[in-house]
Amino acid sequence: MSIRRWSFLLLGLMALMARPVSSQELTNEAIQEFNVLNRLLAKEVRAKKEKPKPPEFLKPLMNAELSFVHRVCKPTEEQMQAIVESAQEAFDEMGDLLANNARVNQQPRFHGLNGETLAANPYRRIRDDTMDFLPLLLTEQQFQKYKQESSQRERIEREAATDYLVTLLDAKLVLTDVQQRKLRTVFLTGWSDLDVEWIGNYANNPNFVPVIPSNLLRKVLNSDQQAAWASHQQVSMGVMIGQSPERFLEKEWLP
């Protein structure tokens, strides 16, 4: 329990003791306050005990994002120290990403090298957390630079994933130029979960093709092409975190 919360409760007890009341009333009030303190303390201790540890294999992803912040925003040493401290706090809260073998419905799925299943996309989680704490630590100009570069990064990644996917479909089905352009637009605008890390798996595993939402394919492919696509071995491959060194990592900001 925080010192501040203890202080408020103790001040309340002192205030009760200061006013003229009967000894029985004072005793009852003191017992009630003591029970409140006990419940609050027990709840906080239990929360700390049950809080899952963050997955260590996600730390390189956080360090890569900190390197991105350092390159883009050019913070002072004092700013960077505060940013790293905030990133550490955010990382300490990432234990909730562990799905504990529960069924995860998101597409694609993300895993650790030891079989851990994550409940959400860790790249997005880290970037969202960073977007939350940076405004408090940077100047407005620095933060706008981060937002701009982050948006550009997101666009490049989505376009790279889309272009590879269209190329893959063309290799399997022989698309017309018009179909290629339409598919690119459909994927970019209608598939928010399309992830460059996930699509990259299939570049190294040519025997498999990704599972693509059929409603998107029906907008562009004819019936023969849809049937041909269905005949290929469609596999929803998971993204393995920690399988290769994180790119663009300047240093290990979080040891």
N, C-alpha and C positions, 0 to 999 in steps of 0.2 A: 504493500500500500504506500502511496506517495506521502511524503512528509506534509505536503499541503493539505491533503485530506485529513490526516491525523490532527493537524492544527485546528481545522475547522470544528472537528468533533470535540476536541478537548476544550476549545473556547466555549462551545455550547454547554458542556458539562459545568464549566466554571460559572457561566451565566446562571445556570439553574441553581447552583449552590449559593450564589450571591443574593438571590431574591428571598424575601421572608416567606417561607412555606413550612408546613408541618414536617416533622421528621419522617412520617409515613409516606407523605407525598414525595419527599426528596428521595427516599429509598426506592420507591417505585420508578421514579424518573431515572435514577441512576442505573437500575436494573435494565430498563428498556434501552438506555443508551449503550450499556455494556453489551447487550444482545445484538444491537445494530452493529457495533464495532466487530464483534465476533463473526457475524455473518459476512460483513464486507471483507474482513481479513481472510476468512476461509475461502470465499469466492475467488479472491485474487490469487491466493496460494494455489488453489486448484487449477485456475486458468494457466498459471505459469508452469505447473507440473504437466498439464496435458498439452501444452503448446508443442507441436512437432518441430523437430530440427529442420533447418533448410537444407535442401540437397546440395552437397558440396560440388557436384558436377555442373551446377548452374553458375558457379562463381566466375569461370572464364567468360561467360556471356555478360555478366555484370561488368567485369573488367574491360571488356571490349566496348561496352557502351560508355564507360567512363573515359576511355581513350578517345572515343568519338566526341564527347563533350569537350575534352581538353583541346583537341585539334580545331574544332569548330568555333568554340566560344572564347578561347584564349584567356581563361580565368587567371587571376593572380594566384600566388601560392596560398594565401589565406582563403580565397574563394574555393580553390581546389580542395583544400583540406576539409572545409565545411561540406563540400559536395561529396567527398569520399565518406565522411561520417554519416551523411544522410543516406548514401547508397548502402552502407553497412546496415543501417537500421531497416531499410527496405528489404535487404537480402535476408535479414533475420526473421522477417515476416513471411518468407516464401515457403515455409514448411507446409502451408495450406495447399500448395500445388500438388503435393503427393496424394494420389488417389487411393492409396492403400488397397490396390487390386480391385477397387470398385469399377463398375462398368462406366467407361467414358465414351460419350456419344459424339464428341467434337471430331471434325475431320479437317486436317489430319491429326493423328495421335502422336504424342511426343513421349519418348522413353529415355531412361538412363541406361548405362551400359550393364547394370546389374539387374535389369528387368523392371525397374521402377516405372510406373505409369503416371504421367502428369495430367492433372485435371484441366489444364489450359495451355495455350501457347506461351512458353516462357519468354520468347523474344518480345512478344507484345506486352506481357506483364512487366518486364524490365523497362521497356520504353515508356509505358504508361506511368509507372512509378517515377521514373526520371522526369517526365513531363510535369508531375505533380510537385516535386520538391525543388526543381530548378528555379521557378520564379521567385522563391524566397531568398535565393543565394546569389543571383546574377542581376546585373543591370537589365533594364528593359531592352536595350539594344542587343545585349548578349543573348538574352532569352529568345528574342525574335529571330536571331540568327540560327539558334538551335531549332526552332520550329520550322524555319524555312528549309534548312538542310535535312531535317528529319522527314519532311514532306517529300522532298526530292528523292531521298533514299527509298522511301516507301513506293514512290512511283516507279523508280528504276527497277526495284525488286519485283513488283507486280508485272511490269512489262516484260522482264526477263523470263519469269515463270510462264506468262502467257505466250510469248514467242516460241519458247521451247515446246509447249503443249501443242500449239498449232503445227509446228514442224513435225512433231511426232504423229499427229493425226494425218497430216499430208503424206507421210511416209507409209502409213498403213492403208490409207483409203484413196489417195490421189485426189486432192481437193482442187477445185477451180480457184482462180485468183479471187473471185468474188466471195466464195465460201471462206477462204482464208481471212479475208478482211472482216467478214461478218462474225466469224468465230472469235477473232481477236476482240472485237467490240463486245460480244456477248460475255466472254470470260472476264474482261476488265470491269464491266458494269454489273454483271449478275452473279459473280462468284466471289464474295467477300473473303472467304476462307482460303482462297488460292494462295499457296505459300511457296516461296522460292526454295526453301530448304527441303520441303517435301518433294517438289517436282524434280529437284536435283537427284533424288534417289534413282529415278528411272533412267537417267543418262548413263548410270553405271550398271543398270540391270535391264538390258534391252529385251530380255525374254518376257518381261511383264509390262503391262500398261496400267495407268492409274484409273481409278474409279471416278468417272466424271458424271455429274448429275444429268440424268437423261433428259430432263426438261430443257437444259441448255443445248444439248445436241440436237434435239428435235426442231429447234428453231432454225437450224442451218442444214443439217444433213438430210439427204433423201432416204427413203425406206431401205434401199439396197445398202447404202453406206452404214446406216444404223445396224442392220443385220450383220454386216461385215465386222463392225466394231465389237458387237456383242460376242463374236466368235473368238476374239482374242482373250488371252488370259489376264483378266482384270484383277489386280491385287492392290489392296489399300495398305501400302507399306508405311510403317511408322518412321518417324524421324528420331534417330539415335543421337542424343546429346553427349558430347565428349568423345565422339568417334575420331575426330580430327582436331588439330590445334585451331583455336579461334583466330580468325583473320583480323588484321588491323589492330593488333593488341600492342600498345606502346609499353606497358608495364603492368605488373600485378598490383593494382591499386588496393584491392582487398587481398591480403595474404592468405 
